[in-house]
């Protein structure tokens, strides 16, 4: 079992002088498969004058003068499964987990959270917040969530320093609102319940905020084009557009909740452009939509991840905020709990999604048990941290550290700057914070170590990228 390097992680936060006009040093923090480092300080390298690079010289180029989107944040989902598993841990381990995720100095500084509106697959059972056929929502109550989920969310907010940007997603309307009479297996929202369902969102926001949990935003439907064995509901692009335009948007505005951010789609990259074209091509719908959410599962059927679709959508709809809202590895297998390729899937997706214009990136469950659950339909998967609920212990997988190379060092409000490499094994992204400090992430997916130069403004620092590693370089 590996514990988080909470004390070591705080080392990077020492005060730094005002950023100079030209780079002087790059401080290195490294996670490597072979060396055993996990977000560990790995020395520093000085910049020296370095003119024209040769083609034979591997380089990572950073141009701070070219800036792009501003980062909203990075985080993970506080689901029923995470909260139920959390509740089974000893109080000491609960505190450790919260520090590991939400403390910006001793942990990896998560600043975003997603949660489910009533049940999803990562719940122990299907449930809703109302009695059947309660068209006026008189019985609406989030009492179910007060047992596990609400307490964990409130403690996560406290661990994050009192502020955590939280958004919520439904997996299905209640069964009595749907044409298949079930929360499972897809189905459609019946037309006569369009307004009732919009009112349900309003009730949810008010109920959670009455519990002391601010709700920053919403997605309209999790994976709206998937018929799943768990909670699911089909919304075509036109149906989602019209629901937002005619029901949800006006209902939020009427309730004084018009400043809550609404994201459409919330499904894979494969159809994100078509959804954006349909919703944001309609001015009356677009005025209620803050952005478009997407997932990474288009490659689970054996295809390639379609990162270019993020770029094309960003190019065509420059005012639309693109937000990765879910990704995980699975199915769960105890023998693969420390599989390095699981971590590298996160590194690659985060670098490419951010480079293609995403303003935020959220993982799926922050915590699961020793089986990859609980999950009421057996859809078990991996999380960055797993609990052994019998032993009362925590296991931090390599994915936790890979995500931390972004969330810890690239903070909300940082702006992405131009960065690229001239060698295929090296992936990179870079962000500049308000003080001018740069965080450059360099990931090596290859089987060999790569000696390279970090080149900026006619100067370069000589660095080493071990095989199967990720590093964050802080440039003062």
Secondary structure, DSSP 8 states (H G I E B T S, - for coil): -----HHHHGGGGS------SS--EEEEEEEETTT--SSEEEEEEE-EE--S--TTS-EEEEEEEEEEEE--EEEEE--HHHHHHHHTS-HHHHHHHHHHHH-TTTS----EEEEEES--TTSSS---SS-TT-TT-TT---GGGGTTHHHHHHHHHHHTTS--EEEEEES---GGGBTTSSSBS---B-GGGHHHHHHHHHHHHHHHHHTT----EEES-TTTT---SSB-----HHHHHHHIIIIIHHHHHHTT-TTSEEEEEEEEGGGHHHHHHHHHTSHHHHTT--EEEEESGGGTTS----HHHHHHHHHH-TTSEEEEEE----S--GGGTT-HHHHHHHHHHHHHHHHTT-SEEEEEES-B-TTS---TT------SEEEETTTTEEEE-HHHHHHHHHHTTS-TT-EEEEEEESSTTEEEEEEE-TTS-EEEEEEE-SSS-EEEEEEETTEEEEEEE-SSEEEEEEE-
